[in-house]
Amino acid sequence: MTLQTPAALGYRMPAEWEPHAATWLSWPRREGISFPDSFDRVLPALRAMVEALIQSEQVCVNVCNGAHEVEARQVLDGLSMDRISFYRIPTNEPWCRDHGPIFLTREVEPKLAIVDWDYNAWGNKYPPFDFDEVVPTRVAEILKIPVFYPRMILEGGAIDVNGAGALLTTESCLLNKNRNPNFSRNKIEQRLRDYLGIREIFWLGSGIAGDDTDGHIDDLARFISERTVTTVAEENRDDENYEPLQENLARLREMNIDNRQIDIVTLPMPQKIVREGLRLPASYANFYIANSCVLVPTFADPNDEIALSTLQDLFPDRRAIGIDCRELIWGLGTFHCLTQQQPAVKFSTLSRIAS
């Protein structure tokens, strides 16, 4: 018997700007590897992130155990806990965008479902990842919703969708042999169509310097409406990001949705950040769109204000909130990498009574 795919069942992956029921986070562990010798210094940014999010929606926090929850609560002390929920879902690292559930919605019951893509910590770079790998199924069990298994490695930060059938990704990540060495480009595209309800797939080239994910799209280009993409551009010709970002921009200019060229809005890049000899992947494209705000990473950089004002103009009904990420980026990611949205769905009166 052939199991029906989510797309065949009417499911699709909503755009990030569509209404959320919640944002999911995985609280970092002190013994984790994401913030070497810097764990305490990233906590103010995490607190600021949660403080902004609870003004917008429920925040669901994955913790390993009771002691881990106590640590998280100490950081969040003084914030209203009405919109913060803790779940005993152990994780190895805090990057919920990549190991967390990809939610799908449809018009008929059950309206909400999860795709549990396989996960190997960005090409087996950071073992162990056994806890992270099973997070989506654990969330589905808690929410009591269906879960689908594509049997393909994919991180959430590697894709961005417009909610209307289009998806952005990169060749340097999805076609990398450290993910799905036996999958052709066509097979990868078919999985995306079948499990996310996608029709059109747009491929950019490479990611930014210092990005250990092999080029996640959420550091490069993001849909901000069905037909508009914002993308980072480097103006310094001597910077190693200049040529790959120019190539990505050229590709975007060739892309069409429904036979119409997409609209493109550019964001600047912050100046190069180097720490302990490593170039860090600082990017304003790693913003997160919540119900009533947009969380924007800032870096005490002259371009912070340009990025903030640009995103504020793009989201006039939300407040663009800049939060200093100079410590957080030491973990090689910021707000989009840490978050995963759960879309809001309207349940019928009958299903509410049944529940």
JOLINMO-V661893 format. One record per pair of residues at least 12 apart in sequence whose ideal C-beta (glycine too) atoms are under 10 Angstrom apart, sorted by the first residue. I is the first residue (numbers start at 1). J is the second residue. If there is no record, write none. Layout:
i: {I:I}
j: {J:J}
This chain:
i: {3:3:4:4:5:5:5:5:5:5:5:5:5:6:6:6:6:6:6:6:6:6:6:6:6:7:7:7:7:7:7:7:7:7:7:8:8:9:9:9:9:9:9:9:9:10:10:10:10:10:10:10:11:11:11:11:11:11:11:11:11:11:11:11:11:11:11:12:12:12:12:12:12:12:12:12:12:12:12:13:13:13:13:13:13:13:13:13:13:13:13:13:13:13:13:13:13:13:14:14:14:14:14:14:14:14:14:14:14:14:15:15:15:15:15:15:15:15:15:15:15:15:15:16:16:16:16:16:16:16:16:16:16:16:16:16:16:16:16:16:16:17:17:17:17:17:17:17:17:17:17:17:17:17:17:17:18:18:18:18:18:18:18:19:19:19:19:19:19:19:20:20:20:20:20:20:20:20:20:20:20:20:20:20:21:21:21:21:21:21:21:21:21:21:21:21:22:22:22:22:22:22:22:22:22:22:22:22:22:22:22:23:23:23:23:23:23:23:23:23:23:23:23:23:23:23:23:23:23:23:23:23:24:24:24:24:24:24:24:24:24:24:24:24:24:24:24:24:24:24:24:24:25:25:25:25:25:25:25:25:25:25:25:25:25:25:25:25:25:25:25:26:26:26:26:26:26:26:26:26:26:26:26:26:26:26:26:26:26:26:26:26:26:26:26:27:27:27:27:27:27:27:27:27:27:27:27:27:27:27:27:27:27:28:28:28:28:28:28:28:28:28:28:28:28:28:29:29:29:29:29:29:29:29:29:29:30:30:31:32:32:32:32:32:32:33:33:33:33:33:33:33:34:34:34:34:34:34:34:34:34:34:34:35:35:35:35:35:35:35:36:36:36:37:37:38:38:38:38:38:39:39:40:40:41:41:41:41:42:42:42:42:42:42:42:42:43:43:43:43:43:43:43:44:44:44:44:44:45:45:45:45:45:45:45:45:45:45:45:45:46:46:46:46:46:46:46:46:46:47:47:47:47:47:47:47:48:48:48:48:48:48:48:48:49:49:49:49:49:49:49:49:49:49:49:49:50:50:50:50:50:50:51:51:51:51:51:51:52:52:52:52:52:52:52:52:52:52:53:53:53:53:53:53:53:53:53:53:53:54:54:54:54:54:54:54:54:55:55:55:55:55:55:55:55:56:56:56:56:56:56:56:56:56:56:56:57:57:57:57:57:57:57:57:58:58:58:58:58:58:59:59:59:59:59:59:59:59:59:60:60:60:60:60:60:60:60:60:60:60:60:60:61:61:61:61:61:61:61:61:62:62:62:62:62:62:62:62:62:62:62:62:62:62:62:62:63:63:63:63:63:63:64:64:64:64:64:64:65:65:66:66:68:68:68:68:69:69:69:70:72:72:73:85:87:87:87:87:88:88:89:89:89:89:89:89:89:89:89:89:90:90:90:90:90:90:91:91:91:91:91:91:91:92:92:92:92:92:92:92:92:92:92:93:93:93:93:93:93:93:93:94:94:94:94:94:94:95:95:95:95:95:95:95:95:95:95:95:95:95:95:95:95:96:96:96:96:96:96:96:96:97:97:97:97:97:97:97:97:97:97:97:97:97:97:97:97:98:98:98:98:98:98:98:98:98:98:98:98:98:98:98:98:98:98:98:99:99:99:99:99:99:99:99:99:99:99:99:99:100:100:100:100:100:100:100:100:100:100:100:100:100:100:101:101:101:101:101:101:101:101:101:101:101:101:101:101:101:101:101:101:102:102:102:102:102:102:102:102:102:102:102:102:102:102:102:102:103:103:103:103:103:103:103:103:103:103:103:104:104:104:104:104:104:104:105:105:105:105:105:105:105:106:106:107:107:108:109:109:109:109:109:109:110:110:110:110:110:110:111:111:111:111:111:111:111:111:112:112:112:112:112:112:112:112:112:112:113:113:113:113:113:113:114:114:114:114:114:114:114:114:114:114:114:114:114:115:115:115:115:115:115:115:115:115:115:115:115:115:116:116:116:116:116:116:116:116:116:116:116:116:116:116:117:117:117:117:117:117:117:117:117:117:117:117:117:117:117:117:118:118:118:118:118:118:118:118:118:119:119:119:119:119:119:119:119:119:120:120:120:120:120:120:120:121:121:121:121:121:122:122:122:122:122:122:122:122:122:122:122:122:122:122:123:123:123:123:123:123:123:123:123:123:124:124:124:125:125:125:125:126:133:135:136:136:136:136:137:139:139:143:144:145:148:148:149:150:150:150:150:150:150:151:151:151:151:152:152:152:152:152:152:152:152:152:152:153:153:153:153:153:153:153:153:154:154:154:154:154:154:154:154:154:154:155:155:155:155:155:155:155:155:156:156:156:156:156:156:156:157:157:157:157:157:157:157:157:157:157:157:157:157:158:158:158:158:158:158:158:158:158:158:158:158:158:159:159:159:159:159:159:159:159:159:160:160:160:160:160:160:160:160:160:160:160:160:161:161:161:161:161:162:162:162:162:162:162:162:162:162:162:162:162:162:163:163:163:163:163:164:164:164:164:164:164:164:164:164:164:165:165:165:165:165:165:165:165:165:165:166:166:166:166:166:166:166:166:166:166:166:166:166:167:167:167:167:167:167:167:167:167:167:167:167:167:168:168:168:168:168:168:168:168:168:168:168:168:168:168:168:168:168:169:169:169:169:169:169:169:169:169:169:169:169:170:170:170:170:170:170:170:170:170:170:170:170:170:170:170:170:170:171:171:171:171:171:171:171:171:172:172:172:172:172:172:172:172:172:172:172:173:173:173:173:173:173:173:173:173:174:174:174:174:174:174:174:174:174:175:175:175:175:176:176:176:178:179:185:185:188:189:189:199:200:200:200:200:202:202:202:202:202:202:202:202:202:202:202:203:203:203:203:204:204:204:204:204:204:204:204:204:204:204:204:204:204:205:205:205:205:205:205:205:205:206:206:206:206:206:206:206:207:207:207:207:207:207:207:207:208:208:208:208:208:208:208:208:208:208:208:208:208:208:208:208:209:209:209:209:209:209:209:209:209:209:209:210:210:210:210:210:210:210:210:210:210:210:210:210:210:211:211:211:211:211:211:211:212:212:212:212:213:213:213:213:215:215:215:216:216:216:216:216:216:216:217:217:217:217:218:218:218:218:218:218:218:218:218:218:219:219:219:219:219:219:219:219:219:219:219:219:219:220:220:220:220:220:220:220:220:220:220:221:221:221:221:221:221:221:221:221:222:222:222:222:222:222:222:222:222:223:223:224:224:224:224:224:224:224:224:225:225:225:225:226:226:226:227:227:227:227:227:227:227:228:228:228:228:228:228:229:229:229:229:229:229:229:229:230:230:230:230:230:230:230:230:230:230:230:230:231:231:231:231:231:231:231:231:231:231:232:232:232:232:232:232:232:232:232:232:232:232:232:233:233:233:233:233:233:233:233:233:234:234:234:234:234:234:235:235:235:235:236:236:236:239:239:239:240:240:241:241:241:241:241:242:245:245:245:249:249:252:252:265:265:265:265:266:267:267:267:267:267:267:267:267:267:267:267:268:268:268:268:268:268:268:268:268:269:269:269:269:269:269:269:270:270:270:270:270:270:270:270:270:270:270:270:270:270:270:271:271:271:271:271:273:273:273:273:273:273:273:275:275:275:275:276:278:278:280:280:280:280:280:280:280:280:280:281:281:281:281:281:282:282:282:282:282:282:282:282:282:282:283:283:283:283:283:283:283:283:284:284:284:284:284:284:284:284:284:284:284:284:284:284:284:285:285:285:285:285:286:286:286:286:286:286:286:286:286:287:287:287:287:287:287:287:287:287:287:287:288:288:288:288:288:288:288:288:288:289:289:289:289:289:289:289:289:290:290:290:290:290:290:291:291:291:291:292:292:292:292:293:293:293:293:293:294:294:294:294:294:294:294:294:294:294:294:295:295:295:295:295:295:295:295:295:295:295:295:295:296:296:296:296:296:296:296:296:296:296:296:297:297:297:297:297:297:297:297:297:297:297:297:298:298:298:298:298:298:298:299:299:299:299:299:299:299:300:300:300:301:304:304:305:307:307:308:308:308:321:323}
j: {148:149:148:194:148:150:190:191:193:194:195:196:197:104:106:113:114:115:146:148:150:194:195:196:197:104:106:192:193:194:195:196:197:198:199:194:197:104:106:108:110:113:146:148:197:104:105:106:107:108:111:197:103:104:105:106:107:110:111:112:113:115:146:148:195:196:197:104:105:106:107:161:163:164:165:196:197:198:199:102:103:104:105:115:156:159:160:161:162:163:165:167:192:195:196:197:198:343:103:104:105:161:162:163:164:197:341:343:344:345:160:161:162:163:164:166:223:224:225:226:289:341:343:160:161:162:163:218:222:223:224:287:288:289:290:294:336:339:340:341:343:162:163:223:224:225:226:289:290:291:294:314:315:317:318:341:105:163:289:291:341:343:344:57:291:341:343:344:345:346:53:56:57:58:103:289:290:291:292:339:341:342:343:344:57:58:60:103:112:143:291:341:342:343:344:345:53:57:58:59:60:83:85:103:143:291:340:341:342:343:344:49:50:53:54:56:57:58:59:60:61:83:96:288:290:291:295:338:339:340:341:342:58:59:60:61:62:85:87:89:96:97:100:101:103:135:139:338:339:340:341:342:46:49:50:53:59:60:61:62:63:72:84:91:94:96:97:100:338:339:340:60:61:62:63:64:87:89:90:91:92:93:94:95:96:97:98:99:100:131:132:135:338:339:340:46:50:61:62:63:64:68:69:71:72:73:75:76:86:91:94:96:338:42:43:46:68:71:72:91:92:93:94:95:331:338:63:64:68:71:90:91:92:93:94:131:68:71:92:91:92:93:94:126:331:92:93:121:126:127:128:331:92:93:94:95:126:328:330:331:332:333:337:93:94:327:328:330:331:332:276:330:331:276:330:275:327:328:330:331:327:331:75:327:326:327:328:330:94:325:326:327:328:329:330:331:71:72:74:75:76:327:328:75:323:324:327:328:297:323:324:325:326:327:328:329:331:334:335:338:72:75:76:94:323:327:328:335:338:72:75:76:77:78:79:323:295:321:322:323:324:325:328:335:288:290:295:297:321:323:325:328:334:335:338:339:72:75:76:79:83:84:76:78:79:80:321:323:288:290:292:293:294:295:319:321:323:335:83:84:288:290:291:292:293:295:321:335:339:76:79:80:81:82:83:84:290:80:83:290:291:292:293:319:321:83:289:290:291:292:293:294:295:318:319:321:83:290:291:292:293:341:342:344:82:83:84:85:291:342:76:79:81:83:84:85:86:290:339:83:84:85:86:87:89:96:100:139:142:143:340:342:73:76:84:85:86:87:89:96:86:87:88:89:90:91:94:96:99:100:131:132:135:138:139:340:86:87:88:89:90:91:88:89:90:91:92:131:88:90:86:88:86:88:90:91:86:87:88:86:84:86:86:142:135:138:139:142:138:142:131:132:134:135:136:137:138:139:141:142:130:131:132:134:135:138:129:131:132:133:134:135:138:121:126:127:128:129:130:131:132:133:135:121:126:128:129:131:132:331:333:132:328:331:333:337:338:121:122:126:132:155:156:157:213:331:332:333:336:337:338:339:340:132:135:139:156:337:338:339:340:155:156:157:158:216:218:286:288:333:335:336:337:338:339:340:341:117:119:121:122:129:132:135:154:155:156:157:158:213:216:218:333:337:338:340:117:119:121:129:131:132:133:134:135:136:155:156:340:114:116:119:132:135:136:139:155:156:338:339:340:341:342:113:114:115:116:117:135:136:137:138:139:140:143:145:147:156:340:341:342:114:115:116:117:136:148:150:154:155:156:159:161:195:196:340:341:115:136:139:140:143:145:340:341:342:343:345:145:146:148:195:196:197:343:163:197:342:343:344:345:346:197:345:345:346:348:345:347:348:350:351:354:144:145:146:345:347:351:145:343:344:345:346:347:348:351:140:143:144:145:146:342:343:344:345:347:140:143:145:146:147:148:135:136:137:138:139:140:141:143:145:146:147:148:342:136:140:146:147:148:149:150:152:154:156:191:195:196:133:134:135:136:137:138:139:140:147:148:149:150:151:195:133:136:148:149:150:151:152:153:154:155:156:158:159:191:195:196:133:149:150:151:152:153:154:179:180:132:133:134:135:136:153:154:155:156:132:133:153:155:178:179:180:133:153:155:212:213:153:155:157:158:173:176:178:179:211:212:213:214:216:332:153:155:173:176:177:178:179:212:213:214:153:178:179:178:212:213:214:212:153:340:148:149:156:340:149:340:342:342:355:345:194:195:195:190:191:192:194:195:196:180:183:191:195:174:179:180:183:187:188:190:191:192:195:174:176:178:179:180:181:183:188:169:173:174:179:180:188:191:192:195:196:173:174:179:213:214:216:218:337:216:218:336:337:339:340:341:173:211:213:215:216:217:218:219:286:333:336:337:340:170:172:173:174:176:179:207:213:214:215:216:217:218:173:174:192:196:198:201:216:217:218:202:216:217:218:220:221:222:223:224:229:285:336:192:196:197:198:223:198:200:202:222:223:224:225:226:227:228:229:257:262:197:223:225:226:343:197:198:199:200:223:225:226:227:257:258:193:196:197:198:199:200:201:226:257:258:198:199:200:201:202:223:226:227:229:255:257:258:262:189:192:193:196:197:198:199:200:201:202:203:217:223:200:201:202:203:204:217:218:220:221:222:223:229:231:248:252:255:262:188:189:192:201:202:203:204:215:216:217:220:221:202:203:204:205:206:207:211:213:214:215:216:217:219:220:221:244:248:185:203:204:205:206:214:215:251:203:204:205:206:207:211:213:214:215:216:244:204:206:207:211:213:214:215:216:217:188:189:192:201:203:214:215:216:217:188:203:214:215:213:214:215:214:214:201:203:201:201:203:257:255:256:257:258:217:221:223:229:251:252:254:255:256:257:262:217:248:251:255:217:220:221:229:231:244:245:247:248:249:250:251:252:255:220:243:244:245:247:248:250:251:220:241:243:244:245:247:248:219:220:241:244:245:248:281:283:220:232:234:239:240:241:244:245:248:269:279:280:281:282:283:285:234:239:240:241:244:272:278:279:280:281:282:240:241:272:273:274:275:278:279:280:281:282:283:329:332:241:279:280:281:283:332:333:278:281:332:333:281:332:333:337:244:248:281:281:283:285:286:333:336:337:231:248:285:336:283:285:286:287:288:333:334:335:336:337:232:269:281:282:283:284:285:286:332:333:334:336:337:232:241:244:245:248:249:252:283:285:286:245:248:249:251:252:264:266:267:285:265:267:285:286:287:289:311:314:336:262:289:263:265:287:289:294:311:314:315:262:263:314:315:257:258:262:256:257:258:260:261:262:263:257:262:263:264:265:314:252:255:257:262:263:264:265:266:263:264:265:266:267:284:285:287:307:310:311:314:245:248:249:251:252:264:265:266:267:285:245:248:249:266:267:268:269:270:283:284:285:286:307:245:246:248:249:264:266:267:268:269:246:249:268:269:270:272:266:268:269:303:269:271:272:269:271:272:272:279:269:272:279:281:283:269:266:269:283:264:266:264:266:310:311:313:314:310:283:284:285:287:296:303:306:307:310:311:314:284:301:302:303:304:305:306:307:310:282:283:284:285:301:303:307:282:283:284:297:298:299:300:301:302:303:304:307:325:326:329:299:300:301:302:303:299:300:301:325:326:329:330:326:327:329:330:330:330:332:299:325:326:328:329:330:331:332:333:329:332:333:334:337:297:298:299:301:325:326:328:329:332:334:297:299:307:325:329:333:334:336:296:297:298:299:301:303:304:306:307:308:310:311:322:325:334:297:307:311:334:336:325:328:329:333:334:335:336:337:338:307:308:311:314:315:320:321:322:334:335:336:321:334:335:336:337:338:339:340:341:311:314:315:318:335:336:339:341:318:319:321:335:339:341:317:318:341:344:315:317:318:319:315:318:319:320:321:308:311:312:314:315:318:319:320:321:322:335:311:318:319:320:321:322:323:325:334:335:336:338:339:308:310:311:312:320:321:322:323:325:334:335:322:323:324:325:326:328:329:333:334:335:336:337:321:322:323:324:325:326:334:322:324:325:326:328:329:334:324:325:326:326:322:324:322:320:322:320:321:322:335:335}
